[in-house]
Amino acid sequence: MSKNPLKWLVGKSEMRQKNLKRVIILQHDGGELANQLWNYISILAYAIERNYPCINYSFFEHTSSFHGFCSKNWTLRFFSVPFRRIGLRNFRKGSLFVRLWRTGYKTVVVRPITFFRKNSIVYSNESSTDPYYLPPTVATSKKIDLLEKMEGSNKDILFFSAINGGVFRNPDGIRKHHHKIVGIIAPTMSISKKVDSLLEPLRSKYAHVVGVHIRQSDYKTFKNGKYFVDQVRFVEILREYLRNYGKSAQEVGFVVASDGPVDLSLFYELNVTVSKNDVVTDLFTLASCNAVIGSDSTLSHFAAYYGDIPHVIAKNEVMDWNYYLNKKTYFPNKYLTIMLY
């Protein structure tokens, strides 16, 4: 019998070389795509800081959309198979198939690893209001001591996020290693082509192209509609954007990405193009614009981070335009309440 009871999970091609420590992400916090990405890049920034390879086992639903994932890893290859089809790739976390498939992943992968390597696992805090901060962001001494102890061994470091709340965060790290991170999570060539085919005609026609992200479906009921901003209000905000930035409607093209139908008749005075692509393509479309005007959502904000562009958060309350006027790149937005850094 093999001395390593988990060798069958990773395969010979992925067995770590002598003294080469890896960071492995076993479980994310159970959120949708952007929530998973924020958790992932926080751990990835820590791995880059320590010069460790990082493998995200838990991201199998989306690996076929991102260029930088290791295609030789047996675990990722097997569990990503159903999601390589376009239809399944767009399934949301609550769908029956995704829930059943992820249960299989936990049974076959997570439980054996957590049993055999329980002393090598870093668990997130249980509460979303108390993130587990990773280096180079300053964390509490007890957490630093735990990581340093694991770093001193020759074993992989495994990260496990508590479902529905537990998150890892690394605001200093994701800023410091932005260039490397965006290279690792770059979209596939096919997605890049779809983004370019949508945006290039607009760039040739307008001086500025602004992404607009309107979160609809679940936001109508989530937290009693606390984060929902309807399309009528979005039209008002886009007009306010033009006035406050001194731009005419002829100068700016707006690209709207939404998880619900868009009523173009409401935007009749504006130059609006609606993206009809999948969520990953929409994410990179927004990131490729000059700015994002979007819902108080992790997807809008991640697009801003990836593209290093400002995120103007749409609110039902009066907009604080003075806060945004001098912002030209990504920044941690004080009006973002859906997540903590």
C-alpha positions, -999 to 999 in steps of 0.1 A, spaced: 0 0 0 12 35 -8 26 54 21 5 84 10 -32 75 14 -42 106 -7 -19 99 -36 -48 87 -58 -65 121 -53 -37 142 -68 -21 119 -93 16 113 -100 18 145 -122 7 166 -93 26 149 -65 47 177 -49 84 175 -53 106 171 -23 105 203 -1 81 220 -24 52 232 -3 19 239 -19 -12 258 -9 -44 239 -16 -79 253 -13 -103 226 -3 -135 245 2 -148 280 -5 -176 297 15 -204 285 -7 -210 317 -25 -215 324 -62 -186 331 -87 -174 365 -74 -176 354 -37 -154 324 -46 -130 347 -65 -125 371 -36 -118 342 -13 -95 326 -38 -74 357 -46 -69 364 -9 -54 329 -4 -35 332 -37 -19 365 -27 -6 347 5 8 319 -17 25 344 -40 39 362 -10 54 330 3 64 317 -31 42 286 -28 23 271 -58 -15 274 -52 -41 249 -64 -78 256 -60 -96 222 -59 -129 239 -49 -132 260 -81 -140 231 -104 -173 246 -116 -155 275 -133 -120 262 -143 -129 258 -180 -135 296 -182 -101 306 -167 -68 302 -185 -45 297 -155 -58 266 -139 -37 234 -138 -51 210 -164 -30 182 -152 -46 180 -118 -67 149 -116 -91 164 -90 -98 195 -110 -100 177 -143 -125 151 -131 -149 174 -112 -149 201 -139 -160 177 -166 -198 184 -164 -192 222 -164 -172 223 -196 -205 223 -214 -219 258 -217 -253 249 -202 -239 234 -170 -213 261 -167 -240 286 -161 -258 266 -134 -260 286 -101 -250 272 -67 -286 265 -57 -294 242 -87 -300 206 -79 -272 193 -101 -245 216 -86 -256 207 -50 -254 170 -58 -221 172 -76 -205 193 -48 -218 168 -23 -199 141 -42 -168 163 -42 -170 167 -4 -174 130 0 -146 119 -23 -121 147 -18 -127 169 12 -136 144 39 -106 120 32 -82 149 31 -95 166 63 -93 132 80 -57 123 71 -43 159 72 -63 176 99 -32 192 114 -24 209 81 -57 227 76 -63 264 81 -100 270 89 -116 304 83 -136 321 110 -172 310 112 -186 346 109 -185 367 77 -181 398 100 -148 385 112 -126 376 82 -94 356 86 -67 380 74 -37 364 57 -2 378 52 10 402 40 -21 418 56 -16 420 94 -35 393 112 -38 385 149 -7 369 165 -24 335 171 -32 332 135 2 342 124 17 317 148 -4 289 133 6 297 98 43 300 107 41 266 123 27 251 91 52 270 70 80 254 90 68 219 81 73 202 47 36 195 43 11 213 21 -11 240 37 -48 234 32 -74 262 34 -110 254 43 -137 281 44 -168 278 65 -199 276 44 -222 307 44 -199 331 62 -163 321 67 -140 340 45 -103 346 40 -93 382 32 -60 398 22 -65 434 11 -28 443 13 -18 412 -6 -43 415 -34 -31 451 -41 6 442 -38 3 412 -62 -24 425 -85 -3 420 -116 4 383 -109 -31 376 -97 -48 389 -129 -24 369 -150 -33 337 -131 -70 341 -133 -71 355 -169 -100 343 -191 -97 317 -218 -90 328 -253 -126 321 -263 -140 344 -236 -115 371 -244 -127 370 -280 -163 374 -270 -154 404 -248 -134 420 -276 -162 414 -302 -186 433 -279 -164 461 -268 -142 470 -299 -171 485 -319 -180 506 -289 -144 518 -283 -142 529 -319 -174 549 -315 -172 564 -280 -145 581 -260 -155 563 -229 -171 529 -224 -187 523 -190 -198 490 -177 -231 488 -159 -239 458 -137 -276 455 -126 -281 427 -102 -318 417 -103 -331 381 -97 -320 373 -62 -315 409 -51 -352 415 -52 -358 393 -22 -323 389 -6 -323 408 28 -358 420 19 -345 438 -12 -319 458 8 -294 458 -21 -318 459 -50 -318 490 -73 -343 489 -101 -336 500 -137 -355 533 -134 -330 543 -106 -301 531 -127 -311 554 -155 -311 583 -131 -277 574 -119 -263 571 -154 -276 606 -162 -261 619 -129 -228 603 -139 -227 622 -172 -236 655 -155 -211 652 -127 -182 641 -150 -190 667 -176 -196 643 -204 -223 643 -231 -244 613 -239 -227 612 -273 -193 606 -257 -202 576 -235 -213 541 -244 -228 520 -216 -226 482 -216 -252 466 -194 -247 432 -178 -276 418 -158 -290 385 -146 -325 396 -156 -342 412 -186 -332 448 -194 -359 472 -206 -340 493 -232 -370 517 -236 -360 531 -202 -325 540 -215 -337 557 -247 -316 589 -241 -284 569 -236 -262 548 -257 -267 514 -242 -256 479 -254 -268 449 -235 -245 420 -230 -262 386 -236 -233 365 -224 -226 342 -195 -216 355 -161 -178 350 -166 -178 368 -199 -199 396 -183 -173 398 -155 -144 404 -179 -165 427 -201 -171 450 -171 -135 447 -161 -124 459 -196 -144 491 -195 -132 526 -183 -153 523 -151 -181 502 -136 -214 516 -123 -228 486 -105 -249 471 -78 -235 468 -43 -222 433 -52 -191 413 -51 -192 408 -89 -192 445 -97 -164 451 -73 -143 422 -85 -146 435 -121 -133 468 -108 -104 451 -90 -95 429 -120 -96 458 -145 -80 483 -120 -109 507 -126 -132 526 -103 -165 510 -91 -193 535 -86 -219 517 -64 -255 523 -74 -276 533 -44 -313 541 -39 -301 569 -16 -285 602 -28 -252 594 -46 -220 609 -31 -205 620 -64 -178 641 -48 -164 608 -33 -160 594 -68 -148 623 -89 -110 619 -85 -110 581 -85 -95 567 -117 -83 532 -106 -96 505 -83 -100 514 -46 -117 498 -15 -151 515 -17 -165 527 16 -201 523 2 -196 486 -4 -216 469 23 -221 434 8 -187 422 18 -158 431 42 -122 435 31 
